[in-house]
């Protein structure tokens, strides 16, 4: 009888010992990370620098020295990291000029580009592929992101890509792209303006602008995600630019299954070689005009 009475006491003792051990382990872990550079102890991070090259991003609001080790839990990550610079010998976030000051391109200018494109297309103008006109790019965009440039009379267009399973770009190691979409400029302009930005429903979709063409006197843009069965394949959306400046979803395809050789991006406008998909398959992206 005494032995049976002792069993619950022993179980309670073991439970208390286990809890104490867990509490102790948690305390030890906190003590171990208290003086390390982590997402929760950013004040312990080395932010000293002498040049921009000494800095790297750690969180959306923090830049640290490139030699400083990030000792956070590796499962924690951020989808968008900032660009960094060295200011007063300290690594700081390099703010986007577009956020600091009003955008030079107003709604009226956006509509002007759209109107000019649509008017010239109605008159039978064609779209042609051109070489890089070497205009100044907006902050957060690198020339390595652009593979295709186009021209409709005096209006130029450029398609800004991002890395994905289908698109492999060569970009500077310390560069963090902040824009994917369409740029535009008129003859005589010295810099590009943002016309439309691609917005994913999920960050894993990685939709990219592939090519521009004209059909029935309307401008068409093909946009392909990375949700295909193999490398180079994906779900393709075809958008049309309306007279009001809105981009409307026109059709939906499965892209790349029949691609063999040649211009990979231009192949997207060979609609006869793509497999038609229900429109419901193409709801993972939107094109938003930049104001």
N, C-alpha and C positions, 0 to 999 in steps of 0.2 A: 504493500500500500504506500509506503514511504517513497519507493522508487517511482510509482506512478505520479505521486505528488510533485516529485522533483522535475519531471519532464517539462511541464509548462514553464517552470522557473528557468530551466536551461534555455528553452526556446526564446523567452523574453530577453534573457541576457545576451544571447547571440544576436537578436534583432537590434538591441541597443548598441552593441559593439559594432555591428555593420553600419548603422546610421552614423555613429561617431567617426568611423573610418571614412565614410563618404564626405561628411562635413569637413574632416581634416584634409582630405584630398582636394576638395573645392577651395579651401583656404590656401593650401599649398600652391594650387594652380594660380590663384589670384596673386599670390606673393611672387610667383615666378614671372608673371606677365606684367606686373606693376611697373617695372622699370624698362620694359621693352617697347619698341615702336609698333603699335597695333592700331586698329581702327578706333579702339576705345581709349588709348593712351597716346594720342597724337602729340601731346606736349613733350613726349620722350623722343620724338623723331628729329633727326638732324636735318635742318633746312638751310644750312650754310652753303654759300656758293660764291663764285667769282665770275661766272658766265652762264648763259642760258643752257649751255650743254651740260652743266652740272646738275640740272634739275629734271625730275621725272614726276608724273602724277601718281598719287596713292589713293585718293578718294576724289569725288567730284569737287570738293572744296579745299583740297590739300595737295601741295607739291613738296617733295622732299629731295634730299641729295641723292644722286644716282648710286652712291656707294652704300646708302642706308638700306639695310635689309628690312623688308616688310615681314614682321613676325606674327601677323594675324592668323586667325583660323583660315586655312586655304580654301574652305568652301564658300567664304564670303567673297563676292565679286561685284563689280559695277559695270553696267552696260556702257555707260558713257563717261569717259574720263577727260579732264580738261587739258589744254595746252599750258605749258609752264614757262616761266621766265625768271631770270635772276634780277631782283630789284633791291638795291641797298644791301647787297651781299646776303640776301635771303630769298629762298625759292618761294614764289607766289604763283597763284593762278593767273594766267593771261586771259583777261576778259575779252570777249568778242566785241569788236567795235560796233557791230550791228546792234548790240544790246545797249551799249553806252550812248549812242547817238541815234537820232531818227534815221530810218532807212531813206536813202536818197531817192529811191523809186517809190512814188506814191501810187495810190489806186488808179489815178488818172493815167500815169505812165504805163502801168500794167495793161490797162484797157487799150492804151495807144498801140502797144506792141501787138496785142491780140487782134485789134481792129485792122491794123496794117497787114498782118499775116492773112487774115480772112478775106480782106478786100482784094489782095493780089492773087490769092488762090481762085477767087470767083472769076477773075479776069483770065484765068487759064495759066497762071504762073506755075512753074515747076519747083520742086525742092531738089537741091543738089548737095552732094557731099563735098566738103572743102577741107583744106589743110588748116592746121592750128593758126588762127590769126594773131596769136600772141598778145592778147589783151590782159590787163591786170585782173586777177581773180579775187573774189570776195574772201574775207577772213574765214578760215576753217575749211578751205578747199585747196587741194594740191593738183598741179597739172597732171600728175600721174593717175588721177581719177578719171580723166577724160580721154576716151578713145575715139569718139565720133563728134564731128563738127558739121553743121549744115547751114544752108543759106536759102532764103526765099526772098528774091529781089534784094532789097537793102537790109533785110533783117537776118541776123545770124543767130544760130542756136547751138548749144553744146549740152551733151548729156553727161552728167556727173555720176560716176559709179561708186560702189563700195565693195570691199572684199566679201566674198561668199564662197560657197562650195563650187559655184560655177564660174566665178570671176576672180582671177588672181592678179592683184595689182602690186606694183613695186612702189612702195611709199617709204618716206624717211622713218627711221625707227622711233623717233620721238614725236611723230605727227599723229594726231587723233582726228579723223574726219568728223565733221559735224553736219554735213549736208549731202543728200542724195536727191537728184532731180534734174531740172532743166534750167539752163542759163540762157539769157538772150542779150543781144546788143544790136544797135543800129550802125550803119555805115558812119564812120567818123568818131564813134565812141572809143574811149581809151580803156574802159573797163567793162567787165561783164556785170549784169544784174540778175538776181534770182527771179525766175518766172514762176516755177512750180516746184514744190517739195513733195517727195514721196514719203508717205506715212504708213508704216506697217501696223497691222493689228497686233501681231506678236513680234518680239524682237528677233525670233528665230526664222522669220519668213525671208528676210534679206531680199526684198524686191529691188530690182535694178532696172533703169531705163536702157533699153537695148537699141532701138532704132526709130527713125522718123520717116514717114512716107506720106504720100498724098493719094487719096481715093475719093472720087466724086467731089472734087474741089474742096475736100476737107483734110485738115492735118491730122494724121494718125500717129500715135506713140505706142510702141510695144513695151510692156513691162513684164519682166520674168522673175519669179521667186526661185528659191533653192529647194523647193519641196518636190523634187523629181525622184525617180527610181534610181537614177545613176548620175554620175558627174556630167554636167552640161545640160541636164534636163530639168524642167520645172513647169509650173503652171503659168501660162502667159495670158496677160490681159491686154486688150487693145482699147485705147482711149481715143476719143475724138475731142478736138478743141472747138467748143461752141462759139457763137458770135458774142455771147455774154462773157466769155472768158473762162467758163467752167469746163472742166474735163469730165466727159461722160463715158462710162464703160459701154463699149460697143459690142464686144464679143470676147469669148473665152476659149482657150486652146490648151492642149498639152504640148509643150515645146521640146524640140531636140531629139525626139526618138528616131527621126529619119535623117538627122544631120550626119554627114560624112566628112566633108572637106569644104574649104573656101571660107568666106567671111562669116564667122560664127554669129556675130550680131546682126548682120544684114539678112541672114537666113530667117530671122524671126518675121520678116514681112513676106516671106513665101508661104502665105496662108494655106495654100493647097497641100503643102507638105506637113502641116500640123494636124493634130487630132482634136476635133471640136469637143468642148466640154460644156456642161450645164453652167449657166451664169452664176449659180450658187457656189461654184467652185472657185470663183474669182472675187470673193468678198474680203480678202485679207489685206487689202491695200486701198489707199485713197490718194488722190493728187490734190494738193492744197496750194492755191495761188499765194505767193509771198507778197505781203502788203508792206 
